[in-house]
Amino acid sequence: MIGLLACWPGTKDMAALGQAAPTAVASSPTRARAADGAYISWREHIIDDEATGGVPIRGGDGLAVADLDKDGYLDIVSVYESDTQYDGALAGHIRIAFGTGNPDRWVLATLASGPEAAAAEDVSIGDLNGDGYLDVVAACELAHLIYFQNPGTNIRSQRWERVIPPVAMNRGSFIRVFLSDLDGDGRPEIVAPNKGAQGPSTTQSPTAISWFKITGPPLDGKSWVEHELAKVRWPINSHPVDLDRDGDMDILGGSVAETRIIWFENAGGKGIARFVERAIKISDNAGRTRSSGDTKA
């Protein structure tokens, strides 16, 4: 389901604990006002669920927002892993909710389902082929990245061409995906960590945090070239951010099994992305400093 939802313990449960039931966000008093002087409050609008869209979506995970059809209204791409039992079922959904300007009216469409969207976990939006229309890349836990090319016209009804690049096929478990221009050439690259398995062990062998350069048409799977940043045990993130404020995008990653975060400095020049792993030093309240180390140490 997509929507704004506040979940609170039931009133009876709270009473049994001798506690007053909390006030819902929509009913909370506030001093915040909009430009017209009206008090700001919250109202839930269900955008997509089984009852609304007629599709048995389960296990909602990542989403991204952008104007895909250039009508001036934001659209929402959302992913549902469906395999909520973690039994390896090749199920999942990638959905688009096209905005209309009315928060209660959305045009819903399924971009992919089944094996193509196998345990879809995350999604990112960007113009990968340079045609001016925003495309979609999804990360699936079972077990690939998949690219969807915006057709540019009739995008609500026309099938989006797609490819699972060979370099990202049957790779274990992609958990996140980000698009960012890493080398300054005006085209986004893809950054994605792969945790190796849908339910990894903290003692499993290290797997890759990678970025992918597209050297030709994105629909040509051979155009996708992988560059490994590092291999760590159970990588969980790989967020592009200009951490050192030098004008290019670095990458911040993390490892669950190694209980640490990592950053990779972009040391390349214009047209070149070259990453150097850096240790992160953390100071506690007592003034003690420790380093997260690096994977090469």
BADOVEX-701097 format. One line per 4 residues: their letters; for each residue x, y, z of C-alpha. Coordinates in steps of 0.02 Angstrom, whole numbers. Each point is the difference from the previous one (the first is absolute). Layout:
! residues N
a = X,Y,Z ~ ... .
END
This chain:
! residues 297
migl = 0,0,0 ~ 55,178,-33 ~ -68,132,116 ~ 33,97,158 .
lacw = -40,-113,146 ~ 26,24,187 ~ -11,-160,101 ~ -36,10,187 .
pgtk = -35,-134,133 ~ -185,-31,27 ~ -88,101,135 ~ -40,-157,101 .
dmaa = 181,-54,-5 ~ 58,170,59 ~ -130,2,139 ~ 61,-169,60 .
lgqa = 172,76,17 ~ -70,148,96 ~ 43,119,-141 ~ -107,124,-94 .
apta = -22,-37,-185 ~ 105,120,-105 ~ -82,129,-109 ~ 7,-38,-185 .
vass = 101,119,-109 ~ -156,60,-90 ~ -80,49,165 ~ 154,77,81 .
ptra = -8,184,41 ~ 131,103,-90 ~ 59,178,-9 ~ 71,-23,-175 .
raad = -91,99,-134 ~ 3,4,-189 ~ 27,160,-99 ~ -188,33,-1 .
gayi = -7,-9,191 ~ -86,-169,7 ~ 65,-121,131 ~ 101,-143,-73 .
swre = -63,-176,31 ~ 17,-170,-83 ~ -125,-104,-96 ~ 29,-177,-61 .
hiid = -28,-38,-184 ~ 14,-180,-57 ~ 89,-1,-168 ~ 21,-185,-39 .
deat = -50,-161,87 ~ -88,-161,-50 ~ -172,74,25 ~ 40,156,-99 .
ggvp = 104,-71,-142 ~ -61,-179,-10 ~ 178,-68,9 ~ 53,-109,149 .
irgg = 150,105,49 ~ 92,-53,158 ~ 160,51,89 ~ 16,181,-56 .
dgla = 180,61,2 ~ 82,140,-99 ~ -80,138,-99 ~ 55,150,-103 .
vadl = -94,155,-57 ~ 18,99,-162 ~ -104,67,-145 ~ 18,-145,-122 .
dkdg = -126,57,-131 ~ 39,188,7 ~ -179,49,40 ~ 54,109,146 .
yldi = -56,-124,134 ~ 114,-112,101 ~ -12,-187,-28 ~ 51,-138,121 .
vsvy = 96,-158,-44 ~ -14,-128,140 ~ 64,-178,23 ~ -73,-148,93 .
esdt = 105,-153,39 ~ -153,-114,24 ~ 113,-138,67 ~ -40,47,179 .
qydg = 44,-177,61 ~ 177,9,-71 ~ -23,-169,-82 ~ 77,48,-167 .
alag = -164,20,-94 ~ 28,93,-165 ~ -138,124,33 ~ -12,188,13 .
hiri = -74,157,-76 ~ 65,165,-65 ~ -141,125,-11 ~ -25,179,-60 .
afgt = -130,118,71 ~ -20,143,-124 ~ -50,162,85 ~ -148,104,-57 .
gnpd = 3,148,118 ~ -138,-79,103 ~ 71,-93,151 ~ -146,-122,-7 .
rwvl = 18,-43,-185 ~ 152,-92,-68 ~ 21,-98,-161 ~ 76,-167,50 .
atla = 107,-112,-110 ~ 111,-153,23 ~ 172,24,-75 ~ 56,-179,38 .
sgpe = -51,-151,103 ~ 55,-179,33 ~ 180,-53,-37 ~ 46,169,-76 .
aaaa = -45,81,166 ~ 58,-145,109 ~ -2,67,179 ~ 15,179,-64 .
edvs = 84,99,138 ~ 46,174,-62 ~ -20,118,-148 ~ 83,154,-70 .
igdl = -46,122,-139 ~ 110,91,-127 ~ 25,33,-186 ~ 122,-137,-48 .
ngdg = -14,11,-190 ~ 3,190,-12 ~ -167,20,-91 ~ -71,120,130 .
yldv = -118,-126,77 ~ 29,-78,170 ~ 35,-187,4 ~ -10,-124,144 .
vaac = 124,-123,75 ~ -56,-125,133 ~ 101,-110,118 ~ -67,-174,31 .
elah = 50,-114,143 ~ -24,-150,-117 ~ 120,44,-80 ~ 35,139,-125 .
liyf = -10,181,-53 ~ -129,39,-134 ~ -11,155,-110 ~ -163,70,-71 .
qnpg = 11,127,-141 ~ -133,136,-4 ~ -82,-7,-173 ~ -33,188,5 .
tnir = -177,-11,-71 ~ -153,-91,65 ~ 104,-55,147 ~ -150,-44,106 .
sqrw = -58,-135,-122 ~ 152,-43,-106 ~ 119,-137,54 ~ 167,66,61 .
ervi = 146,-89,-83 ~ 112,-82,129 ~ 160,-95,28 ~ 83,-100,138 .
ppva = 184,32,-39 ~ 103,-161,-2 ~ 123,78,123 ~ -142,20,125 .
mnrg = -92,-163,-34 ~ -14,-141,129 ~ 118,93,114 ~ -69,-43,171 .
sfir = -97,142,77 ~ 1,183,-51 ~ -69,98,147 ~ 11,184,-50 .
vfls = 24,100,-159 ~ 46,182,-31 ~ 26,103,-157 ~ 127,141,0 .
dldg = 121,81,-122 ~ 164,-62,73 ~ 119,52,-139 ~ -73,169,-49 .
dgrp = -49,-49,-178 ~ -181,50,22 ~ -67,-178,5 ~ -40,-94,160 .
eiva = 91,-156,53 ~ -76,-137,108 ~ 60,-40,176 ~ -59,-159,85 .
pnkg = 53,-114,144 ~ -27,-188,-13 ~ -22,-92,164 ~ 25,-170,-81 .
aqgp = -159,-87,55 ~ -177,46,48 ~ 32,-54,179 ~ 188,18,20 .
sttq = 105,-62,144 ~ 114,117,95 ~ 141,-124,-31 ~ -24,-17,-187 .
spta = 135,46,-126 ~ 15,185,-47 ~ -104,63,-145 ~ 15,156,-106 .
iswf = -50,181,13 ~ 9,51,-183 ~ -33,139,-122 ~ -48,-29,-180 .
kitg = 48,106,-150 ~ -110,-7,-155 ~ 112,16,-152 ~ -134,-12,-135 .
ppld = -188,-18,-16 ~ -69,-53,170 ~ -111,-132,-79 ~ 156,-87,-64 .
gksw = 48,-103,152 ~ 181,-7,-60 ~ 12,188,26 ~ -5,-22,189 .
vehe = 174,-7,75 ~ 22,-40,185 ~ 131,82,111 ~ 19,-74,174 .
lakv = 28,125,139 ~ 32,-131,133 ~ -56,-169,63 ~ -72,-5,176 .
rwpi = -106,-122,98 ~ -185,40,-22 ~ 8,172,-82 ~ -159,97,31 .
nshp = 17,171,-82 ~ 97,102,-128 ~ -63,178,0 ~ 77,129,-119 .
vdld = 37,164,89 ~ 131,136,-15 ~ 70,-36,172 ~ 159,104,-16 .
rdgd = -87,144,-92 ~ 122,2,-145 ~ -134,1,-134 ~ -6,-184,-46 .
mdil = -99,-143,70 ~ 77,-117,128 ~ -85,-159,62 ~ -48,-43,179 .
ggsv = -24,-185,35 ~ -31,-115,145 ~ 26,-179,58 ~ -120,-87,117 .
aetr = 113,-147,44 ~ 152,112,27 ~ -102,131,95 ~ 77,147,-86 .
iiwf = -25,135,-129 ~ 120,38,-140 ~ 27,145,-118 ~ 81,-2,-170 .
enag = 78,164,-56 ~ -22,43,-183 ~ 179,44,-46 ~ -28,9,-188 .
gkgi = -8,154,-110 ~ -131,56,-125 ~ -56,-147,-103 ~ 84,-122,118 .
arfv = -65,-85,157 ~ 135,-76,109 ~ -37,-48,179 ~ 115,-16,150 .
erai = -64,-81,158 ~ 18,107,156 ~ -13,-46,183 ~ -132,89,104 .
kisd = 53,58,172 ~ -136,9,131 ~ 15,91,167 ~ -109,-50,147 .
nagr = -63,109,142 ~ 156,-37,101 ~ 111,70,-136 ~ 65,-169,-53 .
trss = 28,-24,-186 ~ -10,-161,-97 ~ 12,-35,-185 ~ -117,-107,-103 .
gdtk = 156,-57,-93 ~ -4,-48,-182 ~ -25,-163,-93 ~ 181,-4,-58 .
a = 72,12,175 .
END
